Structure formats: C-alpha cells, structure tokens
C-alpha cells in the first residue's frame, strides 16, 4: 500500500513481494482454497473484465500494443486472486491506511524537495518562490519526480484523508483536534496542488454524504469551513481555480473540453455501427484520433489522448457488452460490501474517477483498483460459513 503513490518500478517490486508472501502463507495455511472458492463469482467477473482486453487480440492489427495493454491489466486478476486467498484477519485496516499515508508523505516530500531545488537554483529565488502557487509547480509538474499522474495521487490522498477523518480506528487521534489538523494540512495542501478537480470534488462529496448521514451542526460547520478553504485555495492556486471555471459557463453551458470530445467520439463511433461488441482497442484509438481531428482538439490529437472516460473506453472498444461488464463489476462491489465505511469512499471515488479518466490506461490505476476492490470486498463482505 505504501508504494502505490510512488514510482512504478517500486510498485512492481512491492507487488512481487506481496505475491511471494501470499504464496508462502498459502503453503502454511490450507484455507486459501476455501477462501477462493467462496469468492469465485468475484474472480469470474474480474476475469470477464480482463477478457475484454484479450478480445482485442482478435480485432486489432497492432498486436504488440494489445500485448502491452494485456500485460498492464493482468493485475486486475492477479492482485485479487492473492488478496482473496487470505482471511480477513490477515489484514490490519489501520496499518494499511497508515502505510498509505506514509507512502503519500514520502512522495509529497520528494515533490516538494524538487520544487525547493528549482526555486533555489534561480538567482532571484525569492521572486521564483512566488510561483509556488502557479502552474509551473502544480498539476503535472508537481508529480514529475514520481513519473506519475496528479489525479491518481489525488484520489489516494482522498482515500487516506477520509479514513483518517471517519474510520473508528483513528478515533483516538481525532480527539486531539490540533494534532489531527497538523496531520491533515500537508495532505490537503498537496491535494490542492495537484489541481485535480475530481480529487477535490470526490473529497467534498464523501464528506458531505458523511455529514448528512450522521447529521449534526458541528459536521455541517466543518463542511462549510472545508468548502471555504477549497474556494480560498482555488483563488490562490489560480490554475486549479481556472480549471473549475472551465466546467460550466454562467449560462449553464458545459465548457469542459472533455465533454465535447466525448460527444465527438460517440458521433464518429455511430458511423461504425458496431454497438454490441465495439471496434476493439486498436480501432478505438483510430476513432479517438478521428474525433479529435474533426473537432479541432489539437492538443488531444497531437498527444494521442485516450477517451479520459473509462465507461466510454469500454463502450467504444467492447460495445454494450464491455460497458455492461464494467457496470457489473461496480455493481458486484456494491452488493458484496453493502458500501460500508471505506467501501463507500472507494466506490464514490472510482465511479467519479471513471467519468474523467481512463482508469486502466495506466498501471497505477490498475493497481489501485485491483487492490482496493478486492481488499474492501474481503474486509466488508458478510461472513460466510465455511
């Protein structure tokens, strides 16, 4: 867990260590067969999700690209296979979130150190320091030392902060308000620095839901304070503020470019007349390029952007079948966990995140989804008699 926010190579090493540890535990504990048997429908639906990428082998001309995508998405089944082979008692939820927090903090320190070096390298470093709140030190530039994506880092911060604020394991910490505030502040600051709209929106929605569910005036006041802080930080970090102003115009018109790209993609896809099975991953890229060209989305065209929408990715690549498989995966998570506590937080994050990012387009997204999906099902699934 602690490596998820860090470099992909570190994540890969940690994944293999986890797999090796799980194999050793399986040898010592024969329960793994029973555990996996009781979770077989979860494994089958995840296999169906992974199979959507294997289908691309038969419909794509770019064989090497599809192989790379399959290798990238293999953890969708491998990680749950080993997580679900364990018993719930093998995991300590508090320690998992603490390790996530430590990993995030290490990543934050690396990024801030990089910014500090950049500022101090300038002759007029006091003048350069003023750009701390500008685009040059936020968004993609912020997480460049980690070779990561700002929004993926942001959603991990959201999951950690929500656990810290709501989980009963941190109840003792929350009694010391000053200590809690001092711990939360650097994470919240970094969240704002990522300029991730979906990260900020997810945090607000989760906390708002939590405040309504357990309504009292203190929580309501806390939400008002949080919204005020977000607004103030959005003004100071003008790049984040400008991104929010580009969502909807004063006339109610949707201004966000991705929305208009999605419309153009669907328009081009309609001409293919392949609604049921889609066009395959390779031809999906061609549809995106054609849509970006037609709509004059030069940045998206030149950088070969994906759809930035996981629902749309599956719909274009695998048609209605792929779209329904992904909805079933999310629906099964809802059913198995009953959206208890951290499961609700993850569900809100992944549902919203899938609207603005192609989650499985990056290895980090695959690992985040695979671990939290399987771990939270294991942790919150009603106990089944063996």
C-alpha positions as CSV (number, residue, x, y, z in Angstrom):
1,X,0.0,0.0,0.0
2,X,2.8,2.4,0.9
3,X,4.3,2.1,-2.6
4,X,1.1,2.9,-4.6
5,X,1.8,6.7,-4.7
6,X,5.5,6.1,-5.8
7,X,7.4,5.1,-8.9
8,X,6.0,2.2,-11.0
9,X,9.2,0.2,-10.6
10,X,8.9,0.3,-6.8
11,X,5.2,-0.7,-7.1
12,X,6.2,-3.7,-9.3
13,X,8.8,-4.9,-6.7
14,X,6.3,-4.5,-3.9
15,X,3.7,-6.4,-5.9
16,X,6.1,-9.4,-6.4
17,X,7.0,-9.3,-2.7
18,X,3.3,-9.4,-1.8
19,X,2.7,-12.3,-4.2
20,X,5.7,-14.2,-2.8
21,X,4.5,-13.6,0.8
22,X,1.0,-14.8,-0.2
23,X,2.4,-18.0,-1.7
24,X,4.3,-18.8,1.4
25,X,1.2,-18.2,3.6
26,X,-0.8,-20.4,1.3
27,X,1.7,-23.3,1.8
28,X,1.3,-22.8,5.6
29,X,-2.4,-22.3,5.6
30,X,-4.8,-24.6,3.6
31,X,-7.7,-22.2,4.0
32,X,-6.8,-20.4,0.7
33,X,-8.7,-23.0,-1.4
34,X,-11.9,-22.4,0.6
35,X,-11.4,-18.7,0.6
36,X,-11.0,-18.5,-3.2
37,X,-14.0,-20.9,-3.7
38,X,-16.2,-18.6,-1.6
39,X,-15.1,-15.6,-3.8
40,X,-15.4,-17.4,-7.1
41,X,-18.1,-15.1,-8.6
42,X,-15.9,-12.0,-7.8
43,X,-12.9,-13.7,-9.6
44,X,-15.1,-14.7,-12.5
45,X,-16.4,-11.2,-13.1
46,X,-12.9,-9.8,-12.9
47,X,-11.8,-12.4,-15.4
48,X,-14.6,-11.2,-17.7
49,X,-13.3,-7.7,-17.3
50,X,-9.7,-8.8,-18.1
51,X,-11.0,-10.8,-21.1
52,X,-12.2,-7.6,-22.7
53,X,-8.6,-6.8,-23.4
54,X,-7.8,-10.4,-24.7
55,X,-10.7,-10.0,-27.2
56,X,-8.6,-7.1,-28.7
57,X,-6.1,-9.7,-29.9
58,X,-8.7,-10.9,-32.5
59,X,-9.9,-7.5,-33.6
60,X,-6.6,-5.5,-33.6
61,X,-3.9,-5.1,-36.2
62,X,-1.5,-3.6,-33.7
63,X,-0.7,-6.9,-32.0
64,X,2.2,-5.5,-29.9
65,X,0.2,-2.7,-28.5
66,X,-2.6,-5.1,-27.4
67,X,0.0,-7.4,-25.7
68,X,1.4,-4.4,-23.8
69,X,-2.1,-3.5,-22.7
70,X,-2.9,-7.0,-21.5
71,X,0.3,-7.2,-19.5
72,X,-0.5,-3.8,-18.0
73,X,-4.0,-5.0,-16.9
74,X,-3.1,-8.5,-15.7
75,X,-3.0,-7.3,-12.0
76,X,-6.8,-6.8,-12.4
77,X,-7.0,-10.6,-11.8
78,X,-3.6,-11.4,-10.2
79,X,-3.9,-9.0,-7.3
80,X,-7.5,-10.0,-6.3
81,X,-6.5,-13.7,-6.7
82,X,-3.9,-13.4,-3.9
83,X,-5.8,-10.9,-1.8
84,X,-8.9,-13.0,-1.7
85,X,-6.9,-16.1,-0.9
86,X,-6.3,-14.6,2.6
87,X,-8.6,-14.4,5.5
88,X,-9.9,-11.0,6.7
89,X,-7.8,-11.4,9.9
90,X,-4.6,-11.4,7.8
91,X,-5.0,-7.7,7.1
92,X,-5.0,-4.8,9.5
93,X,-7.0,-2.0,8.1
94,X,-5.5,0.7,10.3
95,X,-1.9,-0.3,9.3
96,X,-2.9,-0.4,5.6
97,X,-4.0,3.2,5.7
98,X,-1.1,4.3,7.8
99,X,1.3,2.7,5.3
100,X,-0.6,4.5,2.5
101,X,-0.3,7.8,4.4
102,X,3.5,7.2,4.8
103,X,3.9,6.4,1.2
104,X,1.9,9.5,0.2
105,X,4.0,11.7,2.5
106,X,7.3,10.3,1.1
107,X,6.0,11.1,-2.4
108,X,5.0,14.6,-1.3
109,X,8.4,15.3,0.3
110,X,10.1,14.2,-2.9
111,X,8.0,16.5,-5.0
112,X,8.4,19.5,-2.6
113,X,12.2,18.9,-2.5
114,X,12.2,19.0,-6.3
115,X,10.3,22.4,-6.1
116,X,12.7,23.7,-3.5
117,X,15.7,22.8,-5.6
118,X,14.2,24.5,-8.6
119,X,13.4,27.7,-6.6
120,X,16.9,27.8,-5.0
121,X,18.6,27.3,-8.4
122,X,17.4,30.7,-9.6
123,X,19.4,33.9,-9.0
124,X,16.3,35.7,-7.6
125,X,15.0,32.7,-5.6
126,X,12.6,34.9,-3.5
127,X,10.9,36.0,-6.7
128,X,10.8,32.5,-8.0
129,X,9.2,31.3,-4.8
130,X,6.1,33.4,-5.7
131,X,5.5,30.9,-8.5
132,X,4.8,28.1,-5.9
133,X,1.1,28.6,-6.4
134,X,1.3,28.8,-10.2
135,X,1.1,26.1,-12.9
136,X,4.9,25.7,-13.1
137,X,4.9,24.0,-9.7
138,X,1.4,22.3,-9.7
139,X,-0.5,19.7,-11.6
140,X,1.7,17.5,-13.8
141,X,4.8,19.5,-13.0
142,X,4.2,18.8,-9.3
143,X,4.4,15.0,-9.5
144,X,7.0,14.9,-12.3
145,X,9.7,13.4,-10.0
146,X,7.4,10.4,-9.4
147,X,6.7,10.0,-13.1
148,X,3.0,9.8,-12.1
149,X,-0.4,11.4,-12.8
150,X,-1.6,14.1,-10.5
151,X,-5.2,12.8,-10.3
152,X,-4.1,9.3,-9.3
153,X,-2.1,10.7,-6.5
154,X,-5.0,12.9,-5.6
155,X,-7.5,10.1,-5.2
156,X,-5.1,8.2,-2.9
157,X,-4.9,11.3,-0.7
158,X,-8.7,11.4,-0.7
159,X,-9.0,7.8,0.4
160,X,-6.4,8.3,3.1
161,X,-8.0,11.6,4.4
162,X,-11.4,10.1,4.5
163,X,-10.2,7.1,6.5
164,X,-8.4,9.4,8.9
165,X,-11.5,11.6,9.4
166,X,-14.1,8.8,9.6
167,X,-12.7,5.4,10.4
168,X,-13.1,4.2,14.0
169,X,-9.5,3.0,14.1
170,X,-8.4,6.7,14.2
171,X,-11.0,7.8,16.7
172,X,-8.3,8.4,19.4
173,X,-6.3,10.6,17.0
174,X,-9.4,12.7,16.2
175,X,-9.8,13.6,19.9
176,X,-6.7,15.7,19.6
177,X,-8.0,18.3,17.1
178,X,-4.7,20.2,16.8
179,X,-2.7,17.0,16.1
180,X,-5.3,15.9,13.5
181,X,-5.3,19.3,11.8
182,X,-1.5,19.3,11.6
183,X,-1.5,15.9,10.1
184,X,-4.3,16.7,7.6
185,X,-3.0,20.1,6.4
186,X,0.1,18.9,4.3
187,X,-2.1,16.3,2.6
188,X,-4.8,18.8,1.8
189,X,-2.3,21.3,0.6
190,X,-0.8,18.7,-1.8
191,X,-4.3,17.7,-2.9
192,X,-5.0,21.3,-4.0
193,X,-1.5,21.5,-5.6
194,X,-2.4,18.5,-7.8
195,X,-5.1,20.7,-9.4
196,X,-7.3,17.6,-9.6
197,X,-10.9,18.7,-9.9
198,X,-12.1,15.1,-9.5
199,X,-10.0,14.7,-6.3
200,X,-11.4,17.8,-4.7
201,X,-15.0,17.0,-5.8
202,X,-14.7,13.4,-4.5
203,X,-13.5,14.6,-1.1
204,X,-16.3,17.1,-0.8
205,X,-19.0,14.6,-1.9
206,X,-17.8,11.9,0.5
207,X,-17.6,14.3,3.5
208,X,-21.0,15.8,2.5
209,X,-22.5,12.3,2.4
210,X,-21.0,11.5,5.7
211,X,-22.3,14.8,7.3
212,X,-25.8,14.2,6.0
213,X,-25.8,10.5,7.1
214,X,-24.7,11.4,10.7
215,X,-26.1,14.9,10.8
216,X,-25.1,17.4,13.5
217,X,-24.3,21.1,13.5
218,X,-20.6,20.5,14.1
219,X,-20.2,18.4,11.0
220,X,-22.3,20.9,9.0
221,X,-20.0,23.7,10.2
222,X,-17.0,21.6,9.3
223,X,-18.3,21.2,5.7
224,X,-18.8,24.9,5.4
225,X,-15.3,25.5,6.6
226,X,-13.9,22.9,4.2
227,X,-15.7,24.5,1.2
228,X,-14.5,27.9,2.2
229,X,-10.9,26.6,2.4
230,X,-11.2,25.0,-1.0
231,X,-12.5,28.2,-2.5
232,X,-9.7,30.3,-0.9
233,X,-7.1,27.8,-2.1
234,X,-8.6,27.7,-5.6
235,X,-8.2,31.5,-5.7
236,X,-4.6,31.3,-4.5
237,X,-3.7,28.4,-6.8
238,X,-5.1,30.1,-9.8
239,X,-4.6,27.1,-12.1
240,X,-7.0,25.0,-10.1
241,X,-9.4,27.9,-9.9
242,X,-9.2,28.3,-13.7
243,X,-9.9,24.6,-14.2
244,X,-13.1,24.9,-12.1
245,X,-14.3,28.0,-14.0
246,X,-13.9,25.9,-17.2
247,X,-16.6,23.4,-16.1
248,X,-19.8,25.3,-16.6
249,X,-20.4,28.8,-18.0
250,X,-22.7,31.4,-16.4
251,X,-25.4,30.4,-18.9
252,X,-25.3,26.8,-17.8
253,X,-23.4,25.6,-20.9
254,X,-20.8,22.8,-20.2
255,X,-17.4,24.2,-21.1
256,X,-15.2,21.3,-20.1
257,X,-13.3,20.2,-23.2
258,X,-13.5,16.5,-22.4
259,X,-17.3,16.6,-22.6
260,X,-17.2,18.0,-26.1
261,X,-14.5,15.4,-27.0
262,X,-16.8,12.6,-25.8
263,X,-19.7,13.9,-27.9
264,X,-17.4,13.9,-31.0
265,X,-16.1,10.4,-30.2
266,X,-19.7,9.0,-29.9
267,X,-20.5,10.8,-33.2
268,X,-17.7,9.0,-35.0
269,X,-18.4,5.7,-33.3
270,X,-22.0,5.8,-34.5
271,X,-20.8,5.6,-38.1
272,X,-19.1,2.3,-37.3
273,X,-22.5,0.7,-36.4
274,X,-20.9,-1.8,-34.0
275,X,-22.8,-1.1,-30.9
276,X,-22.8,-4.6,-29.4
277,X,-19.2,-5.7,-29.5
278,X,-17.4,-2.4,-30.2
279,X,-14.5,-1.8,-32.6
280,X,-11.6,-3.3,-30.4
281,X,-8.9,-1.3,-28.6
282,X,-6.8,-0.7,-31.6
283,X,-9.6,0.8,-33.8
284,X,-10.8,2.7,-30.7
285,X,-7.6,4.7,-30.9
286,X,-8.4,5.5,-34.5
287,X,-11.8,6.7,-33.6
288,X,-10.4,9.0,-30.9
289,X,-7.9,10.4,-33.4
290,X,-10.6,11.0,-36.0
291,X,-12.9,12.6,-33.4
292,X,-10.1,14.9,-32.2
293,X,-9.3,15.8,-35.8
294,X,-13.0,16.5,-36.7
295,X,-13.5,18.6,-33.5
296,X,-10.2,20.5,-33.8
297,X,-9.0,19.3,-30.5
298,X,-5.3,19.8,-31.4
299,X,-3.8,19.0,-28.0
300,X,-5.7,15.7,-27.7
301,X,-4.9,14.8,-31.3
302,X,-1.2,15.6,-31.1
303,X,-0.7,13.8,-27.8
304,X,-2.8,10.8,-28.9
305,X,-5.1,11.1,-25.8
306,X,-7.4,8.3,-24.7
307,X,-11.1,9.0,-24.1
308,X,-10.5,10.2,-20.5
309,X,-13.6,8.2,-19.5
310,X,-13.4,4.6,-18.5
311,X,-17.1,3.9,-19.3
312,X,-16.7,5.4,-22.8
313,X,-13.4,3.4,-23.3
314,X,-15.2,0.1,-22.7
315,X,-18.2,1.2,-24.8
316,X,-16.1,2.1,-27.8
317,X,-13.7,-0.8,-27.5
318,X,-16.1,-3.5,-26.5
319,X,-19.5,-2.1,-27.2
320,X,-22.6,-2.6,-25.0
321,X,-21.1,-5.9,-23.7
322,X,-17.9,-4.2,-22.4
323,X,-19.9,-1.3,-20.8
324,X,-22.3,-3.7,-19.0
325,X,-19.3,-5.9,-17.8
326,X,-17.8,-2.8,-16.1
327,X,-21.1,-1.8,-14.6
328,X,-21.5,-5.4,-13.3
329,X,-18.0,-5.2,-11.7
330,X,-19.0,-2.0,-9.9
331,X,-22.4,-3.4,-9.0
332,X,-20.9,-6.5,-7.6
333,X,-18.7,-4.4,-5.3
334,X,-21.7,-2.5,-4.1
335,X,-23.6,-5.8,-3.4
336,X,-20.7,-7.6,-1.7
337,X,-19.6,-4.7,0.6
338,X,-23.0,-3.1,1.1
339,X,-20.9,0.1,0.7
340,X,-19.8,0.1,4.4
341,X,-17.4,2.7,5.5
342,X,-14.2,2.7,3.4
343,X,-16.0,0.7,0.7
344,X,-18.4,3.7,0.2
345,X,-15.4,6.1,-0.1
346,X,-13.7,3.9,-2.7
347,X,-17.0,3.4,-4.6
348,X,-17.7,7.1,-4.8
349,X,-14.1,7.8,-5.9
350,X,-13.9,5.1,-8.6
351,X,-17.4,5.9,-10.0
352,X,-16.5,9.6,-10.3
353,X,-12.9,9.0,-11.4
354,X,-14.1,6.7,-14.2
355,X,-16.1,9.6,-15.6
356,X,-13.0,11.7,-16.1
357,X,-10.1,9.3,-16.6
358,X,-9.4,6.0,-18.4
359,X,-8.5,4.3,-15.1
360,X,-7.0,1.2,-16.6
361,X,-4.9,3.2,-19.1
362,X,-2.2,3.4,-16.5
363,X,-0.6,0.7,-14.4
364,X,-1.0,2.8,-11.3
365,X,-4.8,2.9,-11.9
366,X,-4.9,-0.8,-12.4
367,X,-3.1,-1.5,-9.2
368,X,-5.2,1.0,-7.2
369,X,-8.4,-0.5,-8.5
370,X,-7.3,-4.2,-8.1
371,X,-6.1,-3.8,-4.5
372,X,-8.9,-1.7,-3.1
373,X,-11.6,-3.5,-4.9
374,X,-10.5,-7.0,-3.6
375,X,-9.3,-5.9,-0.2
376,X,-12.5,-4.0,0.7
377,X,-14.7,-6.9,-0.5
378,X,-12.7,-9.2,1.7
379,X,-12.9,-6.9,4.6
380,X,-16.6,-5.9,4.4
381,X,-18.2,-8.9,2.8
382,X,-20.7,-10.6,5.1
383,X,-19.1,-13.6,6.8
384,X,-19.8,-16.8,5.0
385,X,-19.8,-20.1,7.0
386,X,-17.2,-22.4,5.7
